[in-house]
Each structure stands twice: as C-alpha cells, then as structure tokens.
Amino acid sequence: MKKPLRVLLALTGALIQAVGMCNIHAWADVTEGGVLGATLLLHHWFALSPAVSALALNALCYMLGWRTLGKDFLLCSAICGVGYSAFYALLEPFAPLWPEVIASPLLSALLGAVFVGVGAGLCVRMGGAPGGDDALAMALSRLTGLGVQWIYLFTDGIVLGLSVSYIPLNKLLYSLLTVVLSGQIIGWVQRVGAKKQKA
C-alpha cells in the first residue's frame, strides 16, 4: 500500500476514534481503559481537555517504548496520535452530537466501542496507533516477560479502578463491556483480509 493512502487511512481511523470519544465516552460516564480512559479521568478531575492530555500521555508512552517498536511504527503512531488530538479539539466545541445515545449507558457502551474499535483498528492496520497503550504494553512486556495481553489487562484495570472515583459502579460495568468489545473489534479490523494479502 502506498504511503499517502496509508496516512489517509490512519487519519481516518484517528477521526473515527475521536468522534466516538468526544461525542459518546466523554459525556456518558462510560469510559475506556488505557490512555483513552486516563484522558477522560483527567478531564473529569482537572478539566484538562483530552485533546491535550492524549498528546502528552501518548508522547510519554512512545518515548518509553520507542526502542521496542521501530521507526515506522512510531512515525505512523505519531500521525495517528496528533491526528486524534487535532480532530478531538475540532469536535469538542460541538459535542455531544447525539444526546439520545449518551442517555443510554448500554447504547453508549456499544456504539462507543464500535467507534473506538474501528478507529483504533484502522490505525493499527496501517501500522500505528492513536493511543500509546501499544508502545507501553510492548515495552513493559519486554521488561517483565509477561504477555502483552496481560499488560493491557493490567493497565486497563488500573484506569477502570481509578474511574470508580467519578463513575458509579453500575456504569463501570458498561465501561468493562466497552473495553472488552472495543478490543475485540480492534483485533477483527486488524485481521480482516489478512489471508488475502498473504496469498
């Protein structure tokens, strides 16, 4: 795939994810794990825009994991991360676009997971990620010897645990649903058509 098309698709993924985070998760008391969930936590307690905190947290994660990931991944991830923050900043003044969605925790969890899963999955498919979770997970996996899936579970668990400070326990179950579902969608988007490419 040519580089301009990869960049365009990576930015499309970042836009899709920003739409879901800005218009659903940021308003519905349904959070994500990892960096995305941490940005919502910081937004709630310190009124720090996720457009700013995502950029800072992602940069920190990429710095911690750059040796493990390689230059190509970091470059694509930087495009996705900056794109996500820019799109979030552009969308923020108009949010929320769908009040009827955020009124339902279940609908918020399901649709939010679709936006995050498809958006992040498209970025991962192009060779990067809008969140620094991947960089952090790979670096910690190498340092500790634990599987990447356990690192993801651990970091998501910490963020969801801290989110109890502002999200009611019953709504936290919806957050768990969106974290599990978005992870599955990311994997599905990453795998779709992979066999055809190898052939």
C-alpha positions as CSV (number, residue, x, y, z in Angstrom):
1,M,0.0,0.0,0.0
2,K,1.3,3.4,-0.9
3,K,2.3,5.8,1.9
4,P,-0.2,8.6,1.1
5,L,-3.0,6.1,1.2
6,R,-1.7,4.6,4.5
7,V,-1.5,8.1,6.0
8,L,-5.1,8.9,4.8
9,L,-6.5,5.7,6.3
10,A,-4.6,6.2,9.5
11,L,-6.0,9.7,9.8
12,T,-9.5,8.4,9.0
13,G,-9.1,5.9,11.9
14,A,-8.0,8.7,14.2
15,L,-11.0,10.8,13.2
16,I,-13.4,7.8,13.8
17,Q,-12.0,7.3,17.3
18,A,-12.1,11.0,18.1
19,V,-15.8,11.2,17.1
20,G,-16.7,8.3,19.4
21,M,-14.6,9.5,22.4
22,C,-15.6,13.2,22.1
23,N,-19.4,12.6,21.5
24,I,-20.1,9.5,23.5
25,H,-17.5,8.4,26.1
26,A,-16.7,11.9,27.3
27,W,-20.4,12.5,28.1
28,A,-21.9,9.2,29.0
29,D,-20.0,8.2,32.1
30,V,-18.8,5.2,30.1
31,T,-15.0,5.2,29.9
32,E,-12.3,3.3,28.1
33,G,-9.1,1.7,29.6
34,G,-5.5,2.7,29.0
35,V,-4.6,6.2,27.7
36,L,-8.2,6.9,26.4
37,G,-9.7,6.2,29.8
38,A,-6.9,8.2,31.6
39,T,-7.7,11.3,29.4
40,L,-11.3,11.1,30.5
41,L,-10.2,10.8,34.1
42,L,-8.0,13.8,33.8
43,H,-10.8,15.7,32.1
44,H,-13.2,15.0,34.9
45,W,-10.9,15.8,37.8
46,F,-8.8,18.6,36.4
47,A,-10.8,19.9,33.4
48,L,-7.9,19.1,31.2
49,S,-9.0,18.6,27.6
50,P,-8.5,15.1,26.2
51,A,-7.0,16.8,23.1
52,V,-4.1,18.0,25.3
53,S,-3.7,15.0,27.7
54,A,-3.9,12.4,24.9
55,L,-1.0,14.1,23.2
56,A,1.1,14.3,26.4
57,L,0.3,10.7,27.6
58,N,0.9,9.2,24.1
59,A,4.2,11.0,23.7
60,L,5.3,9.6,27.2
61,C,4.3,6.1,26.2
62,Y,6.1,6.3,22.8
63,M,9.2,7.6,24.5
64,L,9.2,4.6,26.9
65,G,8.7,2.1,24.1
66,W,10.5,3.5,21.1
67,R,13.4,1.0,21.1
68,T,11.0,-1.9,21.0
69,L,8.7,-0.6,18.3
70,G,10.9,0.7,15.5
71,K,10.8,3.9,13.5
72,D,8.0,3.0,11.1
73,F,5.5,2.2,13.9
74,L,6.4,5.4,15.8
75,L,6.1,7.6,12.7
76,C,2.6,6.1,11.9
77,S,1.6,6.3,15.6
78,A,2.7,10.0,15.7
79,I,0.5,10.7,12.7
80,C,-2.4,8.9,14.4
81,G,-1.8,10.5,17.8
82,V,-1.5,14.0,16.5
83,G,-4.5,13.5,14.2
84,Y,-6.6,12.2,17.1
85,S,-5.8,15.2,19.3
86,A,-6.4,17.6,16.4
87,F,-9.7,16.0,15.5
88,Y,-10.8,15.9,19.1
89,A,-10.0,19.6,19.5
90,L,-12.0,20.5,16.4
91,L,-15.0,18.4,17.5
92,E,-15.0,19.4,21.2
93,P,-17.0,22.7,20.9
94,F,-19.8,20.9,19.1
95,A,-20.1,17.9,21.4
96,P,-22.3,16.0,22.2
97,L,-23.8,15.4,18.8
98,W,-26.1,12.6,19.9
99,P,-27.8,13.3,23.3
100,E,-30.2,10.3,22.8
101,V,-27.2,8.0,22.7
102,I,-25.5,9.2,25.8
103,A,-28.8,9.0,27.7
104,S,-28.5,5.2,27.5
105,P,-25.4,3.6,29.1
106,L,-25.8,0.4,27.1
107,L,-26.1,2.2,23.8
108,S,-23.1,4.4,24.8
109,A,-21.0,1.3,25.6
110,L,-21.9,-0.5,22.4
111,L,-21.6,2.5,20.0
112,G,-18.6,3.9,21.8
113,A,-16.8,0.5,21.4
114,V,-17.6,0.5,17.7
115,F,-16.1,3.9,17.1
116,V,-13.0,3.2,19.3
117,G,-12.6,-0.3,17.9
118,V,-13.0,0.6,14.2
119,G,-10.9,3.8,14.6
120,A,-8.0,2.3,16.5
121,G,-8.2,-1.0,14.5
122,L,-7.8,1.0,11.3
123,C,-4.8,2.8,12.7
124,V,-3.2,-0.5,13.9
125,R,-3.9,-2.0,10.5
126,M,-1.9,0.9,8.9
127,G,1.0,0.2,11.2
128,G,0.5,2.6,14.1
129,A,-1.9,3.5,16.9
130,P,-3.7,6.7,18.1
131,G,-3.0,5.7,21.7
132,G,0.3,5.0,23.3
133,D,-1.0,1.8,25.0
134,D,0.6,-0.4,22.4
135,A,4.0,1.2,22.9
136,L,3.7,0.9,26.7
137,A,2.4,-2.6,26.6
138,M,5.2,-3.8,24.3
139,A,7.9,-2.1,26.4
140,L,6.5,-3.5,29.7
141,S,6.1,-6.9,28.2
142,R,9.8,-7.0,27.2
143,L,10.9,-5.7,30.7
144,T,8.7,-8.0,32.7
145,G,8.5,-11.1,30.4
146,L,4.6,-11.0,30.7
147,G,2.4,-11.4,27.7
148,V,1.2,-8.2,26.1
149,Q,-2.4,-9.2,26.7
150,W,-1.8,-9.3,30.5
151,I,-0.2,-5.8,30.3
152,Y,-3.2,-4.5,28.6
153,L,-5.5,-6.1,31.2
154,F,-3.4,-4.7,34.0
155,T,-3.3,-1.1,32.6
156,D,-7.0,-1.1,31.7
157,G,-7.8,-2.4,35.1
158,I,-5.9,0.4,36.8
159,V,-7.7,3.1,34.8
160,L,-11.1,1.5,35.3
161,G,-10.3,1.2,39.1
162,L,-9.4,4.9,39.3
163,S,-12.6,5.7,37.3
164,V,-14.6,4.5,40.3
165,S,-13.8,7.9,41.7
166,Y,-16.3,9.6,39.3
167,I,-18.2,6.8,37.6
168,P,-20.9,4.9,39.5
169,L,-20.2,1.2,39.9
170,N,-23.3,0.2,37.8
171,K,-22.0,2.3,34.9
172,L,-18.5,0.9,35.4
173,L,-19.9,-2.4,34.2
174,Y,-20.8,-0.8,31.0
175,S,-17.2,0.5,30.8
176,L,-16.0,-3.0,31.2
177,L,-18.2,-4.0,28.3
178,T,-16.9,-1.3,26.0
179,V,-13.3,-2.1,26.9
180,V,-13.8,-5.8,26.1
181,L,-15.8,-5.1,22.9
182,S,-13.5,-2.4,21.5
183,G,-10.5,-4.7,22.0
184,Q,-12.3,-7.5,20.0
185,I,-13.2,-5.0,17.2
186,I,-9.6,-3.8,17.0
187,G,-8.4,-7.4,16.5
188,W,-11.1,-8.0,13.9
189,V,-10.3,-4.9,11.9
190,Q,-6.6,-5.8,12.1
191,R,-7.2,-9.3,10.8
192,V,-9.9,-8.6,8.1
193,G,-8.4,-9.5,4.7
194,A,-5.1,-10.6,6.1
195,K,-5.2,-14.0,4.4
196,K,-5.8,-12.4,1.0
197,Q,-2.8,-10.2,1.4
198,K,-0.5,-13.1,2.2
199,A,-1.6,-15.2,-0.8
